[in-house]
Amino acid sequence: MDFSILEFPLEINQTIVHQKSIQDLSNIERKVLENVFVTYIYYNLELKNIYVGETKDFCTRHDQHMREAHFFEGKFNQCIVIYNASKFTESHVKDLEFMFINHMFAERDITKFNLINRNNGQVQPVYNGQNEMEQVVFVHLWEKYLFEKGLVITRKLSKIRNKILFKYSPYKQLSKQQLEYENEIIKDIYNKHMVIGGAGTGKSILMMSIMFKLINENPDLKMGIVTTGNLTDKFNRVLKQLKLAGKLKFERAGQLINRAKKEKIKFDIVLIDESHRLQRYYPKGHPATKKHFNKKEPQINELHLLEEVSKGIVLFYDAFQSIRPQDIKRNDFNHQTSEYKKFSLMQQFRIKSNIINNEEFDGGSFVKGIQYALNISDDRKFDLAIFEYKNKDSYFQIVDSISDLFHFTTDMEKLHANTTNRVIAGYTKEWKSNPRSKDNKGKDNSQLQYDWEEGYNKWRWNSQHEKWVELESSKTEIGSIHAIQGADIDYVGVIIGNDITVNDQGNLVGVKENYKDTGGTPLLNEFNEEEFTAYILNIYYILLTRGIEGCKVYFENPKVRDYFEKKISEGFPTSKSFSAI
């Protein structure tokens, strides 16, 4: 698809609404600015300020900008206008606008540009020529034109799209359903809301969008934002690039509760990502995680305490991602949230739905198949062909060794630059290599023991939790559930360990003695095999739904492999257009 570009200098001044540089354009060019759908970029390279917009009447929109107080902060001195009068519709220019915003935001940690835009969360347009717009027009503009202008530093888009700032950008285009939920929540912030969705359905993206929109519309709003320990650092980096770090902070639930009590804060609203990980009082675990509980009232959990310190609350929840007995029990959670206003997210965003092996591949159908194979769900409405391995283009394959998984992730890195490819596993080995343990004090990395062995090959567990996926060293390590929950991985290798087996009745059951997460096993006096099994299966559900582009699996227990293979052969699609979870 062809496109044209107009570029001219600007003088940002309320008394000079009609720019001389615009008046100096030809009549034909001025008509473009008055009557054609365009995407435009205002910028000042010296001051590192950028604004991206779209309109059908640039001249009128420019006049409006001249009356916006915050717009003058940019002191823009150049403008680029991108157009194709015969091809571009509102959808084309809106899509191009948000591609620019998302990718420029993801570069802010390098470029230090100030993105003046405040809008976010528009519905993703679907239109004729969308693929060409995204794969030809945008790529050419980004990798050639904007790069040569100095507006882009990271030329290769694949590298940009692997960044945390891109994955969790609040400028993401929301689906129609996400935008509908966002509008309802924002109109009623002092209510109790619960957004329910499976792995990869865009819960965290929706949370980020709500957070960003609320704080822009009401800067004095007292907002608390909660996530799990391995995500706080990532999300706070996003806040830093949004220049919100002094106003907002992602915290673990216990940290926010303690701060609210100490500072006597009553939040207007609290947004809780990964709310299935909210905890109840539990004797096990680190003492620091229990400071906010009252031993005399063990029935009071973190959700109760968060409700006490907030007027409104929004939970982002997936019952199948509760992985420890410290987590609030599902029945208790359901009872406690019975009066919450519920919203269900259905569309799958993480696992790419596209054409593989000349056949339709649906990410939501894959997740359904995993849930069925792990006995989490009895819904067989998934396409069994998704689980058939035909060639290297296939999304899924069962392999014969851990070494095969590492060969897979290494090969994919050679074939696809700037991808994040990792091997992850159930918690079936002790963490002997923990660099922070007493036994390893004073040892360097080369002196640490190995946790996994297979023939002559040896590997260690993840060296840390919070930033593990981002580390170069993680490519040769095996990640546990605590290092990857909430993460996206391009190509993933999964070890399903011997902490599950198949009993005499032909059912999957957890094997307590083979599960090595000391904080993840129930107390002996309240051990419940059914609940324990559910935690283990939830862990494997999370591990198996991390992969964006591909997933390979190794089973330590042949019985479990046979069980899994039988289950995934029982699926059947309801139609060619499979429904998401």
N, C-alpha and C positions, 0 to 999 in steps of 0.2 A: 504494500500500500504506500503510495507516494504521499509526501507532505511537504509543506513549505514553511519557511521561517522568516519572520520580520524581527529585526533587532534595532533598537534606537535608544538614545540616552534619555534620562528622566531628570526633572527637577522637582523634587517633592516639596511642595509649598502650597498651602491652602489658597493663596492668592493667585496661583498660576494653575488653574484647573485644566485649561486647554494647553497642553504641552506644545511648544514651538516645534519640537522634533516630530510630533504627530502631524502638525499642520504642514510640515515640509514634505510629507509623504505624497505620493501620487494619489489621484482620485480613486483609482482602483484599489490601492492599498488601504486608503482610509475607509472604503466601503467594507473591506474585510474586517476592520476593527469595529464597525458599526452593525454588521448584519450576519456575521459568520460565527459558528461555534469554534472557540479557540481554547487552548490551554496556554497559560502565560506564567512567566517566572520574572519577578522583580528581584534584583540583587545588588549588593554593594560588596565587592570582593575585599576591599580594604577593611571595611568594618565587619566582614563575615556575616552579613545579614541576607536572608532569603525569604521570599514569600511566593507560594505557588497557588494559582487559582484557575478557574475555568468559567466561561461565560459565553453568551451569544452576542453580547453587545459590550465590547471591551471599553469603549469610550464612556458609556454610562457607568459601568462598574468602576472604572478608574476614578470618575468623579465621586462616586460613593466612598472609595478608599480615602480620598482627600479629606473626607469629613469624619474619618475614624481616628480618634486620638492615638490609639495604640499603634496605628499603622506608621505614624511618623517616627517611631523608634527606629525603623529600618533605615531611614535616610537613603533610600534606594536611588542609584544613579544610572542603572541600566535595566532594560526590559527585553525579554525574548517572548515572541508570540508564535505559537505552532498551530498550523491550520491546514485543512484541505476542504475547500468550500463545497466540493461535490460529494465528499465521502464522510466527513466527520459529522456525527450526530452528538446530541447531548451525552449519550452513553460513552462515545469515544473519548471526548475531552474530559469527562469526569473520571473515567478509568485511568487515563494518562496522568491526570492531576494526582490521584492517590498513589499511583506507582512512583511518581517523583517524590511525594512526601514521605512515603514509607522507606524508600531506599536512602533518601537524604538524611532522614532521622537516624537510620542505622549506621550512617557514617559519622555522626556528630562527635563521637569520641575521638575521631581522627581529624576531621576537618575543623572542629570547634565552631562550625557555623551556627548562627542563631536562627532557628526556624520560627518565623513569626506566626505561622498558622495556628489557629485555635480550634478549627473544626475537626471532627473525627466521626467515625461510626456510620458512614453512609452505606446504603444498600449496594452490594456488588452488582453492577449492571450485567445483563446478559444480552448480547447483541450480535448481529452479523458482522463478521470480520474481527471478532475479539481476539482470536488466536494470533492473527497477523499483527494486530495492534500491539499485543503484549510481547510477541516473539520477534518481530521485525522492527516496527517503528520505535518502540521504547528502547529496545536493545541498541539500535543505531544511535538514537539520541543520547543515551547514557554513555555507551562505550566509545563513541567518537566525538560527537558535537560538544556535549557538556564536559567531557574529559578534557578536550582541547581548550575549552574556555576556563578551566580551572575550577569549575563548579563540582567536579567529581574527582576524587583521588583514587578510590578503589575501582579500577576499570572493569574488572571481571565481576559480573553480577552474581555468579555462583558463590563467590567469597562473601559478598554482602549478605546473601540469603542464609548464610550459616551463622550469622551473628545473633547474639542474645537480643540486641536492640531491635533487630528486624523481627524476630520471632514473637517478641512481646511488645511490639509497638502499639501505642494506643490509637494510632492513625489507621489501623487495619480497617478495611471495608468489611462491615458486618453483613451477615446474611439477613434476609427479610425477617426471619424469625428472631434472630438476635436483636435486631433493631427494634422490633415490636416489644420484646421483653425489656430492653433498656428503657424505652420511653415510659412503659408502665411503672417501672421501679423508680425512675427519676421523678415522676409525677407524684409519688407516694412514698417518700423516703423514710417517713416515721412509722412505717408498717414493718412487718416481718415477712421476708421473702425467701424462697428456696429455689435455686436453679439446679435442676437435676439433669445430669447428662453423663454418658459413658466416656471412656477414654477417647481423647481426640475430638470431642464435639465442640470445642471452643469456649470452655468455661472460663479459663484464665484470660483469654482475649476479651471476652465480654466484661469481665471484672475490670480489666485495665481501661476499657473504653468508658465504663460507668464512672470509674474513679476520675478519669481525666475530664470528662464532661461536667461532672458535679463540681469539681474544684475550680474549673474555669468559669462556670456560671455563678458560683457563690464562693469566692476566695476565703470568706470567714467561716465557712462550714467546718465544724469539728468532726473530722473523719478519722476513723481507725481502720487500718488495713492489715490483715493477718494472712500468713501463709506458713508453710513448713520450713524447718531449719535449712534444708538444702536449697531452698528457693529465695530466701530473704536477700542474700547478697545479689543475686541476679536481678531481682525486681527493684532493689534499691539503686542499682546502676541505671535502670531505666528512669527512675525518679530524678537521678542526678542530671541526666541528659535533658530531661524536661524542665530543669531548674525548679524542681519541687522538693528537693531533698531537705530544705530548711523548714518546709511546711508539713510534709508527710513522711512517714517511715513505715516500711513493712516490718512486722514483728511476728514472732511466734505468739500464740494465744496467751501463754502464761506471762510473757513479757508485757504485753499490752494490758492485761488484767492488773498486774502488779503496778504498772505505771499509772493506770487510771485511779487505783485506790490511793496511791501515794500522793498524786497531784490533785486528787478529788475532781477528776474529769468525768463529765457525762457526755459521751459522744452523740452527735446528731445521728450518725450512721456508722456502722462497722461492716466492712466487706470482708468475708472470710473465704479465701481460696482453700481448696483441699480440705473442706470442712469435715469430711469423713475421717480426718486424722485428729479431730478434737478429742481430748482425753477425759477420762474419768479418774477419780482418785484410785491409785493402784500402788500397793506397797513396793513393787519392783521398780527398777529404774533409777536414774540419777537423782539425788536429793534436790538439785536445782530445779528439776522439772515439776516438783511437788509443792513448792513454797506457797503457791497461791491457793492451795486446797486447805480445807479445815478437816482434820482427822475426825473431829466429832460429828461431822456431817458428810460422810463418805458418799452419800447419794447425790451431792451437789457436784456437777461436772462443769467442764469449761464452757459449755453452751449456756448453762444457767448463769455462770459468772459474767459471760459476755453480754447476756441480756440485761444484767443488773447495771452495767456501765454504759448502756447505749439506749437511745430512743428508738432507732430503727436498725435493722440488721438484714444482711443479704448473705445467705449461705450458697456456696457452689459445691455441689455434692454428687458423689458416685458411690453408692453403697458397696460396690464390688472392689473399691480401692482401700478398704479398711484392712490393715495388715498386722495389727498387734492387739493383744488383749487389753492394753491400756486404752485403746480407742473406745469411744462410747459405743456400746452394743447397738446393733441395728434396730432391735425392737424398742430399746429406750429412745433412740434417735427418732424413730417413727412416731412414738407416742408424744415426745416432747415437741415435735414440729407439726402436730396434727392440725393446728390452727394457722400455720404459715400459708402464705399464698404461693402456690407451686407453679413452676414453669419447667417444661421439659424440652431440652435440646436434643435434636434427632440427627442432624446432618454430621457426617464424618469429615473432619478437616485434616487430620494428621496423615492417615494412610491414604496415599494418592489413589483416587479413582480415575482410571484411564483405560486405554486400550493396550493390553499385553498379549503377545502371541496371537494378534489379530482377533482377540476376543475381549469383550467388555469385562473390566475388573472393577469391582465396587468395594471400597474400603469398609463401608458399613456392614456389608455382607461378610467380610472377613472377620470383623469383630464379633458378629453373631456366631460365626462358626467356632471361634475360640471359646466363647462363653458356653456353647453347647458341648464342645469337646472336653471342657474342664468341669462339666456337670454343674455349672453356675446357673445355666438356663436350660429349659427343655424346648426352646424354640428352634426348630430344624429348618426354618425358612432362610437358608443361606445356600449359596452356589458351591457345591463340592468341587467344581472345576478350579476354583481359586486355590485349592490346596494341592493340585496336581503339578508336579515338576515336569516341564517339557524341555526347557533349555535355560540359558543364562538370563533370559528375559523374564522368567517366572518369578513371581513375588515370593513364594514359599517353597521350602525344601527341608526334609528331614535328613540329617547327615549322620555319619558313623563315629565321629570323634570330636573332642574339643579342638584338636589341631585343625580339623576341617573348618571349624568356625573362624579361627584366626586366619586361615588361608583365604576364606571368603571376605572378611573385612579388609584384609591387606590388598587383595585383588581389586576390590571395589574402589579403594583409594587410588590405585594406579589407573583405573579406568575412568573414574569420576573425580576430578580435582575439587578440593575444598568441600568435601563431604565429611560428615561426622559418622564414623563407623566404629562400633564397639561390641565387645562380647560381655554379656551379663548373665547372672546366674541366681538360682535360689540359694538361700543361706545354709548350705550343707557342709561348709568347712569352717573350722575355727579361724579367727583372724589373728594368726600367729605373727603376721608381718606388720601389725598395727604400730606405726612409728611413735605413737604417743603412749604406748603401754609401758609399765614399769620394767618389764623384762627387756625392752628394746631401748631403754634410756641410754643415750650416748652412742648408739650405733648409727653408722651411715647406711644408706640404702642398700649397698652391696652386701652388708652383713646381716640383713633381715632374712628370716626364714621364708620359704615358699609355702603357700597355702594349698595350691592345686598341683597335682602331678599326674602325668599320663605318659607312660613309657619314659623316654629321655627328656620329655618336655615338662617345664615347670612354670607356674605363674603365681602371681600374688593377687590378693584382693585389692580393691581400690584404696589408694594411699590416703584419700580423704573423701568426705561426703559432699561438701558445699560446692566445689568447683570441679569435681572430678571429670565430668564430660568434656570440659574445656582444656584439660591438661594434655600436653603432648605425650607424657608418660602413660596416660590412661589407655593408649592404643595397645600396650602390651600387658595390661592388667585386666582383671575380671571384676566387673561392677556388681555391687549388691543392690537390693531394692532401695536402700537408703541413699544411694548415690544417684539414682536415675528417676525416682518418682517425680512425675511432672515434666520430664525431659523429652525432647524429640531427638531421634537418632536416624540418620539416613538409611544405613544398612546395619542391621542388628543380628548378632548371633546369640542364641539363648540356650543355656544349659538347664535342662529340667532335671533336678537332682533326685537323690534317693530319700528325700523327705516326704515323698508321696509314693504309695504303692497301690496295688489292686487287691482288695480283700477276697475272701472265699465267696462272698455274695456278688462279686464282680463290680464293686464300687471303688472309686478313688477314696483313699483315706490318708490322713497325715501320719507320718512316722516321727513321733516326738524325739526319740533318741538320736535321730539323724538331722534334726534342725538345730543349728548352732548359734542362733541369735539369742543370747542369754536374756535380753529384754523382751523377746518376742514369744516366749513360751509361757503358758498359763501357770499360775501357782498350783502346786500339787493339791492343795485342799479344795480347789475349785476347777480342776482339770475337766474339760468337757471335750471329748474327742470330736464331736460334730462341729463345735465352734472352732477348735484348733484346725481341723481340716479346711474349714471355710477360709481361715486366715492364709493358709498355705496356697490354696487355689486362687485366692485373690491376688497373691504375690505373682503367681505365674500369669494370670490375666494381665497384670500391669506390664510384666516383662515382655510378653508376647505382642503387646500392642504399642510398642515404642517405635517400630520401624516405619519410616516414611516410604522408602523405595523398595525394601526387601527384608526378608526375615528367614533365617535358617535356624534349625533346632536340633540339639543333640539330647537324647534321653539316656541318663545313667541306668535307669531300670528298664530292661526289655519289656516287662509286663506293662508298664505305663505307656511305652511306645506303641505296643500292640493295641492297647485300649484306645489311645488317641487316634491311631490310624483308622480303627473301626468306626469311631464316632464321627470323624470328619468325612467318612464315606456315606454317612446317612443323611447328609443335607440335600435339600432340593430347592431351587429358586421358585418364587411365586410368579415371576415374569422376567422379561429381559431387563427391565428397569428395576433393580432390586431396591427395596426400602432400606434406609439406614437404621441404626439401632435406636 
